[in-house]
Amino acid sequence: MVESLLVSIYIFVMAIFIGIEVIAKVPPLLHTPLMSGTNAISGITLVGSLISAGAGHSWLSAILGLLAVIFATVNVVGGFLVTDRMLEMFKKDKKKN
């Protein structure tokens, strides 16, 4: 049991370092398409968290599922707001007289 926990922590820490390295090297031009793809993945996370929250296995899984729903929703909404704001920068100004 302790061994599997250590392996899980190791994988989590490695994913953090790899994620930081990958995201730091993304050019600004590719940020908007990457954000849109990330929003799609976060939508899948939201569905999974809804399933986890509603499974009814225990009160702890319901609370953790609820927290996952809240965090995934904040992530999806925030991602869409950032993507929309970035796309506004590329639209042509219609107020020219």
N, CA, C and O of each residue as an XYZ file, in Angstrom:
388
protein
N       0.822     -1.194      0.000
C       0.000      0.000      0.000
C       0.871      1.264      0.000
O       0.626      2.196     -0.766
N       1.874      1.281      0.855
C       2.769      2.433      0.932
C       3.541      2.570     -0.374
O       3.793      3.678     -0.848
N       3.910      1.437     -0.943
C       4.664      1.445     -2.193
C       3.843      2.049     -3.336
O       4.375      2.832     -4.122
N       2.574      1.704     -3.441
C       1.731      2.262     -4.501
C       1.479      3.755     -4.270
O       1.354      4.512     -5.232
N       1.403      4.182     -3.015
C       1.251      5.604     -2.724
C       2.497      6.378     -3.148
O       2.391      7.467     -3.712
N       3.662      5.823     -2.881
C       4.901      6.474     -3.294
C       5.016      6.557     -4.815
O       5.477      7.568     -5.346
N       4.608      5.519     -5.507
C       4.628      5.541     -6.967
C       3.652      6.588     -7.491
O       3.965      7.300     -8.446
N       2.482      6.690     -6.883
C       1.504      7.696     -7.299
C       2.020      9.106     -7.060
O       1.832      9.979     -7.907
N       2.660      9.345     -5.938
C       3.236     10.662     -5.659
C       4.355     10.974     -6.642
O       4.466     12.101     -7.125
N       5.181      9.980     -6.938
C       6.263     10.159     -7.903
C       5.718     10.548     -9.278
O       6.234     11.463     -9.919
N       4.681      9.853     -9.723
C       4.068     10.161    -11.024
C       3.459     11.560    -11.008
O       3.579     12.296    -11.988
N       2.811     11.932     -9.913
C       2.215     13.255     -9.794
C       3.266     14.359     -9.876
O       3.081     15.344    -10.591
N       4.366     14.196     -9.147
C       5.433     15.197     -9.152
C       6.074     15.283    -10.534
O       6.353     16.382    -11.014
N       6.310     14.151    -11.177
C       6.886     14.165    -12.525
C       5.937     14.845    -13.513
O       6.390     15.574    -14.396
N       4.639     14.620    -13.376
C       3.666     15.267    -14.259
C       3.677     16.776    -14.068
O       3.506     17.522    -15.033
N       3.872     17.232    -12.849
C       3.964     18.671    -12.590
C       5.172     19.260    -13.307
O       5.055     20.268    -14.004
N       6.335     18.629    -13.137
C       7.553     19.150    -13.774
C       7.462     19.119    -15.289
O       7.860     20.077    -15.952
N       6.949     18.041    -15.839
C       6.813     17.940    -17.299
C       5.799     18.962    -17.806
O       6.021     19.591    -18.841
N       4.693     19.133    -17.090
C       3.687     20.116    -17.480
C       4.230     21.528    -17.486
O       3.945     22.301    -18.400
N       5.004     21.871    -16.479
C       5.592     23.211    -16.416
C       6.555     23.424    -17.577
O       6.557     24.488    -18.196
N       7.367     22.428    -17.873
C       8.324     22.548    -18.974
C       7.617     22.679    -20.323
O       8.034     23.470    -21.169
N       6.559     21.914    -20.522
C       5.844     21.970    -21.800
C       5.120     23.300    -21.958
O       5.204     23.921    -23.018
N       4.417     23.745    -20.938
C       3.647     24.979    -21.014
C       4.561     26.197    -21.150
O       4.214     27.152    -21.844
N       5.723     26.174    -20.498
C       6.632     27.315    -20.559
C       7.192     27.525    -21.970
O       7.601     28.633    -22.316
N       7.210     26.476    -22.775
C       7.795     26.570    -24.110
C       6.758     26.792    -25.216
O       7.104     26.755    -26.397
N       5.503     27.021    -24.851
C       4.460     27.259    -25.853
C       4.541     28.705    -26.331
O       4.478     29.627    -25.517
N       4.682     28.917    -27.649
C       4.713     30.291    -28.146
C       3.344     30.964    -27.995
O       2.322     30.279    -27.991
N       3.312     32.295    -27.873
C       2.038     33.002    -27.672
C       1.024     32.760    -28.801
O      -0.184     32.779    -28.561
N       1.500     32.538    -30.008
C       0.594     32.323    -31.131
C      -0.214     31.040    -30.968
O      -1.352     30.961    -31.431
N       0.357     30.050    -30.322
C      -0.332     28.769    -30.141
C      -1.127     28.693    -28.841
O      -1.761     27.675    -28.564
N      -1.100     29.752    -28.048
C      -1.755     29.693    -26.748
C      -3.269     29.527    -26.869
O      -3.858     28.749    -26.119
N      -3.911     30.237    -27.794
C      -5.374     30.156    -27.921
C      -5.842     28.768    -28.355
O      -6.761     28.232    -27.736
N      -5.254     28.159    -29.392
C      -5.692     26.792    -29.731
C      -5.400     25.792    -28.621
O      -6.176     24.864    -28.394
N      -4.288     25.980    -27.936
C      -3.965     25.080    -26.831
C      -4.976     25.236    -25.704
O      -5.373     24.249    -25.084
N      -5.395     26.473    -25.433
C      -6.389     26.723    -24.389
C      -7.725     26.091    -24.757
O      -8.415     25.559    -23.887
N      -8.097     26.141    -26.028
C      -9.356     25.535    -26.457
C      -9.313     24.019    -26.273
O     -10.291     23.413    -25.834
N      -8.188     23.420    -26.607
C      -8.051     21.975    -26.390
C      -8.082     21.619    -24.920
O      -8.657     20.601    -24.536
N      -7.472     22.446    -24.101
C      -7.479     22.210    -22.663
C      -8.892     22.333    -22.102
O      -9.258     21.597    -21.186
N      -9.683     23.249    -22.639
C     -11.076     23.377    -22.202
C     -11.863     22.107    -22.508
O     -12.708     21.691    -21.716
N     -11.588     21.497    -23.648
C     -12.279     20.245    -23.989
C     -11.908     19.146    -22.991
O     -12.770     18.378    -22.563
N     -10.643     19.073    -22.625
C     -10.210     18.078    -21.635
C     -10.833     18.380    -20.274
O     -11.233     17.461    -19.559
N     -10.916     19.647    -19.916
C     -11.540     20.014    -18.643
C     -13.028     19.679    -18.642
O     -13.589     19.351    -17.597
N     -13.666     19.760    -19.801
C     -15.064     19.341    -19.896
C     -15.224     17.865    -19.602
O     -16.189     17.457    -18.956
N     -14.283     17.062    -20.072
C     -14.310     15.625    -19.776
C     -14.086     15.405    -18.280
O     -14.715     14.535    -17.678
N     -13.196     16.188    -17.686
C     -12.968     16.111    -16.246
C     -14.230     16.470    -15.479
O     -14.531     15.865    -14.450
N     -14.963     17.449    -15.976
C     -16.210     17.844    -15.331
C     -17.225     16.708    -15.350
O     -17.905     16.460    -14.355
N     -17.325     16.027    -16.472
C     -18.255     14.883    -16.561
C     -17.836     13.786    -15.587
O     -18.679     13.207    -14.902
N     -16.537     13.500    -15.523
C     -16.052     12.484    -14.587
C     -16.298     12.855    -13.144
O     -16.634     11.995    -12.329
N     -16.135     14.121    -12.815
C     -16.377     14.551    -11.439
C     -17.864     14.499    -11.092
O     -18.228     14.198     -9.955
N     -18.717     14.790    -12.063
C     -20.166     14.647    -11.824
C     -20.533     13.193    -11.545
O     -21.342     12.909    -10.661
N     -19.939     12.285    -12.295
C     -20.194     10.856    -12.070
C     -19.691     10.450    -10.688
O     -20.362      9.707     -9.972
N     -18.516     10.937    -10.317
C     -17.945     10.611     -9.012
C     -18.792     11.167     -7.870
O     -18.994     10.502     -6.854
N     -19.284     12.389     -8.047
C     -20.087     13.001     -6.980
C     -21.427     12.300     -6.817
O     -21.947     12.214     -5.705
N     -21.989     11.802     -7.903
C     -23.310     11.190     -7.831
C     -23.313      9.695     -7.642
O     -24.382      9.086     -7.611
N     -22.147      9.080     -7.515
C     -22.090      7.621     -7.398
C     -22.662      7.131     -6.073
O     -23.214      6.033     -6.005
N     -22.535      7.932     -5.027
C     -23.129      7.576     -3.741
C     -22.415      6.468     -3.004
O     -23.048      5.731     -2.249
N     -21.108      6.326     -3.198
C     -20.370      5.274     -2.487
C     -20.223      5.606     -1.008
O     -20.474      4.761     -0.149
N     -19.819      6.831     -0.715
C     -19.692      7.261      0.678
C     -19.813      8.777      0.720
O     -19.821      9.439     -0.318
N     -19.905      9.310      1.912
C     -20.013     10.767      2.030
C     -18.704     11.436      1.633
O     -18.715     12.547      1.102
N     -17.569     10.771      1.884
C     -16.278     11.336      1.500
C     -16.149     11.439     -0.017
O     -15.654     12.442     -0.532
N     -16.594     10.402     -0.737
C     -16.517     10.467     -2.200
C     -17.474     11.519     -2.752
O     -17.185     12.144     -3.773
N     -18.609     11.721     -2.087
C     -19.550     12.756     -2.525
C     -18.957     14.157     -2.316
O     -19.109     15.030     -3.170
N     -18.288     14.364     -1.191
C     -17.670     15.669     -0.922
C     -16.512     15.915     -1.879
O     -16.396     17.003     -2.442
N     -15.652     14.913     -2.070
C     -14.539     15.073     -3.007
C     -15.042     15.254     -4.437
O     -14.464     16.018     -5.210
N     -16.114     14.553     -4.786
C     -16.715     14.736     -6.108
C     -17.276     16.136     -6.278
O     -17.138     16.736     -7.344
N     -17.909     16.663     -5.234
C     -18.434     18.033     -5.286
C     -17.303     19.047     -5.457
O     -17.418     19.981     -6.250
N     -16.219     18.864     -4.718
C     -15.068     19.751     -4.882
C     -14.494     19.652     -6.297
O     -14.104     20.657     -6.891
N     -14.450     18.436     -6.823
C     -13.954     18.261     -8.192
C     -14.874     18.950     -9.196
O     -14.396     19.536    -10.168
N     -16.183     18.888     -8.975
C     -17.128     19.575     -9.863
C     -16.895     21.086     -9.803
O     -16.874     21.753    -10.838
N     -16.722     21.617     -8.616
C     -16.506     23.059     -8.466
C     -15.223     23.493     -9.163
O     -15.223     24.460     -9.925
N     -14.127     22.777     -8.905
C     -12.845     23.163     -9.509
C     -12.855     22.986    -11.023
O     -12.310     23.824    -11.741
N     -13.462     21.919    -11.519
C     -13.524     21.707    -12.964
C     -14.391     22.764    -13.632
O     -14.075     23.217    -14.732
N     -15.484     23.163    -12.980
C     -16.341     24.212    -13.537
C     -15.607     25.544    -13.600
O     -15.685     26.255    -14.602
N     -14.894     25.881    -12.531
C     -14.115     27.120    -12.524
C     -13.067     27.081    -13.635
O     -12.837     28.086    -14.307
N     -12.438     25.934    -13.829
C     -11.419     25.792    -14.862
C     -12.011     25.959    -16.261
O     -11.430     26.648    -17.100
N     -13.153     25.338    -16.515
C     -13.785     25.436    -17.837
C     -14.247     26.865    -18.110
O     -13.966     27.413    -19.176
N     -14.947     27.467    -17.163
C     -15.457     28.827    -17.367
C     -14.303     29.820    -17.518
O     -14.329     30.673    -18.404
N     -13.306     29.710    -16.667
C     -12.151     30.591    -16.774
C     -11.416     30.415    -18.094
O     -10.973     31.394    -18.696
N     -11.285     29.184    -18.542
C     -10.622     28.931    -19.821
C     -11.379     29.525    -20.986
O     -10.777     30.102    -21.892
N     -12.699     29.388    -20.972
C     -13.488     29.980    -22.048
C     -13.422     31.511    -22.018
O     -13.379     32.143    -23.074
N     -13.415     32.108    -20.834
C     -13.310     33.563    -20.745
C     -11.958     34.055    -21.268
O     -11.893     35.053    -21.984
N     -10.890     33.358    -20.912
C      -9.564     33.744    -21.399
C      -9.481     33.565    -22.913
O      -8.943     34.425    -23.611
N     -10.011     32.455    -23.422
C      -9.976     32.209    -24.863
C     -10.786     33.265    -25.602
O     -10.345     33.768    -26.636
N     -11.956     33.605    -25.091
C     -12.783     34.622    -25.731
C     -12.073     35.978    -25.730
O     -12.110     36.706    -26.722
N     -11.444     36.302    -24.636
C     -10.728     37.578    -24.551
C      -9.553     37.620    -25.525
O      -9.290     38.653    -26.141
N      -8.854     36.506    -25.663
C      -7.728     36.471    -26.601
C      -8.211     36.544    -28.046
O      -7.569     37.181    -28.881
N      -9.329     35.901    -28.346
C      -9.853     35.950    -29.708
C     -10.357     37.343    -30.067
O     -10.336     37.725    -31.237
N     -10.810     38.107    -29.074
C     -11.238     39.490    -29.315
C     -10.081     40.348    -29.828
O     -10.300     41.311    -30.562
N      -8.865     40.004    -29.447
C      -7.708     40.775    -29.892
C      -7.479     40.631    -31.400
O      -6.894     41.517    -32.024
N      -7.934     39.529    -31.984
C      -7.687     39.278    -33.396
C      -8.825     39.754    -34.299
O      -8.699     39.703    -35.522
N      -9.932     40.216    -33.713
C     -11.035     40.705    -34.524
C     -10.739     42.095    -35.040
O     -10.099     42.900    -34.363
N     -11.209     42.371    -36.243
C     -11.004     43.696    -36.821
C     -11.971     44.682    -36.196
O     -13.098     44.332    -35.846
N     -11.520     45.910    -36.062
C     -12.334     46.968    -35.459
C     -13.432     47.377    -36.431
O     -13.135     47.774    -37.558
N     -14.705     47.289    -36.015
C     -15.844     47.637    -36.865
C     -16.255     49.097    -36.713
O     -17.207     49.521    -37.369
N     -15.589     49.874    -35.888
C     -15.984     51.243    -35.620
C     -15.315     52.241    -36.573
O     -15.406     53.447    -36.344
N     -14.668     51.788    -37.600
C     -14.030     52.713    -38.552
C     -15.082     53.442    -39.351
O     -15.979     52.813    -39.912
N     -14.988     54.772    -39.414
C     -15.973     55.596    -40.124
C     -15.535     55.895    -41.528
O     -16.248     56.577    -42.265
